[in-house]
Amino acid sequence: MEKQIKFTAKGFVLGNYWGGGQGAYSTIRFTADTKEELLEQANKALKDGSIDSGMGYESLIGAILEIKKITKVEIDGEEFFNNDYEEEFIGKLNDDQADFLTECMFGS
């Protein structure tokens, strides 16, 4: 039995609009072999501004990511998949901002 694990993530980023105010927009999708590598990619994208999938904020504050851990096993030539999910916040968010992003991701 061979087991392979991969991580993907997508979410919402909170940023400051040009001219005032804040809002959320979807992030780009991340893929990595480990959760640590995935979070490193996401934090780098938050820092360099590429996480916002083209929105173009004046500055970025933080993000919520839904991380999916995909485990694949092969048994007798058949592939089986298991998906586990968890949320992770990155950046510098206060409680109200984290709640806002959680509502953006999952609804109220």
C-alpha positions in Angstrom: 0.0 0.0 0.0 1.5 3.3 -1.1 0.4 6.5 0.6 0.8 10.1 -0.8 -0.1 13.3 0.9 -0.6 16.7 -0.7 -1.9 20.1 0.6 -3.9 22.7 -1.1 -5.4 26.0 0.2 -7.7 28.8 -0.9 -9.3 31.5 1.1 -10.0 35.2 1.5 -7.5 38.1 2.0 -8.4 41.3 3.9 -6.9 44.5 2.6 -7.1 48.2 2.7 -8.8 49.8 -0.4 -7.3 52.7 -2.2 -9.0 55.7 -0.9 -10.2 54.2 2.4 -12.0 51.2 3.8 -11.3 47.5 4.0 -12.7 44.5 2.3 -12.0 40.9 1.4 -11.3 39.1 -1.9 -10.4 35.6 -2.8 -6.9 34.4 -2.6 -4.9 32.5 -5.2 -4.7 28.7 -4.8 -1.7 27.2 -3.1 -0.4 23.6 -3.5 2.5 22.0 -1.6 3.8 18.7 -0.3 3.7 19.8 3.4 1.5 22.2 5.4 4.6 24.1 6.5 5.6 24.7 2.8 2.1 25.8 2.0 2.0 28.3 4.8 5.4 29.6 3.8 4.1 30.2 0.2 1.0 31.9 1.6 2.9 34.2 4.0 5.3 35.1 1.2 2.4 35.9 -1.1 0.8 38.0 1.6 4.0 39.9 2.1 4.7 40.6 -1.6 1.0 41.3 -2.5 0.4 38.4 -4.9 -2.1 36.6 -2.7 -5.1 38.7 -3.7 -5.6 37.1 -7.2 -5.6 40.5 -8.9 -7.7 42.7 -6.7 -5.0 45.3 -6.2 -5.3 46.6 -2.6 -3.4 49.5 -1.3 -2.0 47.2 1.5 -2.8 43.8 2.8 -3.7 42.9 6.4 -4.1 39.1 6.6 -6.0 36.1 5.3 -8.0 33.0 6.2 -7.1 29.9 4.3 -9.0 26.6 4.1 -6.3 24.0 4.0 -7.2 20.7 2.5 -4.9 17.7 3.2 -5.4 15.1 0.5 -4.3 11.6 1.3 -4.1 9.1 -1.5 -3.6 5.4 -1.1 -3.4 2.7 -3.7 -4.7 -0.8 -2.8 -4.8 -3.6 -5.4 -4.4 -1.1 -8.2 -7.3 1.2 -7.0 -6.8 4.7 -5.7 -8.6 5.9 -2.6 -8.7 9.5 -1.4 -9.3 11.1 2.0 -9.7 14.9 2.5 -9.2 16.6 5.8 -9.9 20.3 6.2 -8.7 23.0 8.6 -8.7 26.8 8.7 -5.6 28.9 9.3 -5.2 32.6 9.7 -2.1 34.4 8.5 -1.0 38.1 8.8 -2.0 40.5 11.6 -5.7 40.3 12.1 -7.7 41.5 15.1 -10.7 39.5 16.4 -13.2 41.5 14.3 -11.2 41.1 11.2 -10.8 37.3 11.7 -14.6 37.0 12.3 -15.3 39.0 9.1 -13.0 36.7 7.1 -14.6 33.6 8.7 -18.0 34.9 7.6 -16.7 35.5 4.0 -15.4 32.0 3.9 -18.3 30.1 5.5 -21.2 32.5 5.8 -22.8 33.8 8.9 
